[in-house]
Amino acid sequence: MPPRKGRTALTRAELDSWRAFIETTEELRTAIEGRLQSDSGISAGDYRVLLELSEAPERRMRSSHLADAIGWERSRLSHHLGRMEKRGLIAREAAKGDNRGAEAVLTDEGRDALRRSSVPHFHAIRELFLDALTPEQLAAARDLAETLSGHLAGKRGATAP
């Protein structure tokens, strides 16, 4: 359905759809993140950082690139990395070839924490999300997410300097 130009008020159906979507996704995220914390002792933020570093070349990434990759402000990431470093999950080192920048490096302890947390995390995803949907609904959910992601990317591009 094409957007309706000029109309700012939401219809009851539009508002109900929005609220159902946003409230349910928040409830789902909270439940999955809570299970991750209780099952493995790491936060959703820890998991995102560990996963991103595990997939990076040499298990290391410039902090600025890591912040962009996970969609966090650099100051938030810096504080979070400090907490993870104290727990031995990551190390921070001067960037190779550029001492002005810093890189986050996945430690062996961090890699092990990611491995230990992944199986229970995947079980929670299956139980709380996948098992609730038919294959058709799952495909529709993916299509919806990809459509919204593309729409948002277009909006970000339109507002870029």
N, C-alpha and C positions, 0 to 999 in steps of 0.2 A: 504494500500500500504506500503510495507516495506521500510525503509529508504535506500537511495542510498549511499553506502559507497564510500568514496574517492572524492565525488563531493562537492565542497564548493560553487560554483556559483549557484544562484537561477535561475530557468527558469522564463520566463515572467509570466506564469500561477501561479507559486508558489509565486512570488512577488506580483502579483495582488491579490491573495487570502489572503496573509498575510496583505497587506495594507488595504484591504476591512474589514477584521476582526478587526484589531487593531484600525483603524480610527473610525469604527462604534461603537465599544464597548466604546471607549473614549467619543464619542459624546453622547452615551446613558447614560453613567455614569455622565457626566457633566450635562445633562438635568435633570436626576433624582435627583442628589445632589442639583442642583439649585432650583428645586421645593421643596425639603425638607426644604431647608433654607428659602425660601420665604413663604411657607405655614405654617411653625411651628417655625421658628426662631432658629432651632438647625442645626448644621452642620452634615454632614455624619459621621464624626469622633465621635461627641457627640452621635449620634444614635447607632453606633457600640458599644461604651462603655456602654451606657445605656442598650442596648439589652443583651449584655453579662452578665452584672451584674444582670439584671432581671431574668436571667435563672440560676444563680449561687445559691448554697445553702446559705440560710440566706441573699441573695442579696449582698454578699461580696466575694471578691477575692483578693489574693495576687497580688500586682502590677506586679510582674515578670510573673505570670501565665496569667494575663490579657494581658500583652504585647505579649506573645506567642500566645494567643488565637486569637488576632486580627491582628497579623503579623506586629507589630510595634516595633521599637527600644525602649528600656526602657527609654532613655532620652526623646524621642519624647512623649511617653506616660506620663512621669512625668510632662512635661510642660503642656500638654493638660489637665491632671487631675487637675493641679493647677488652670487653667482657669475655669474648670467645678466646682471646689470646691468654687470658688469665686461667682459663679452664684447659688450656693446651690443645684446643681444637684447631687453631690456626696460628701461624706466626706472621709477623709483619717484617718485611725486609726492604732495603733500598731497591728500587727498580734496577734491573740489569741494564747497564749502559747509561743510566740517567739517575744520578743520586738525588735529584730534586723530587722525584716521585717515589711512592711507596707501593709495594705489592703485598697482597694477602696471599699466603701460601698455606695450602692444606697440609696439616701434619698427619702422621700415621694414626695418631689418636683421633683426629677429626675424621679421617677416612673410615676408621673402625666404628665410630659413633654413627656415621651415615649408614654404613652397612647394617648395623644392629637395629637402627630405627626404621629402615625401609620396609622390612617385611610386615611389622605391625601397622605401619602407616598405610601400606597397600591394602591390608586387611580392612582397615577402617574405611578407606575409599570405596572398596567393594561393598562393604556392609551398608554404609550410609548413603552412597550415591549410586553406584552401578546396579546393585541388586534391586533398587526401587524403580528402575526404568527398563522398558522393553528395548530391544535393539533399534526399533524405529524411533523411539523417544530419545535414545542416546544419540542417534544420528541427527535428530532435530536439534538437540541441545548443542551439539558441536557446530551445526550450521548457524544457529543463533549466535553462539559465542564468536565465531569467525566473522559473521556479518557485523556484529557490534564492534569487534576489534578493528575491522577495516574502516568502519564509519568514524571511529574515534581517531584512527591514524590520519584520515583525511581532514578531520577537524584540527588536529595538532599541526598538520602541514599548512593549513589555511591561515593559522594564527602565528606561524613562525616568522621571525623578523627577516 
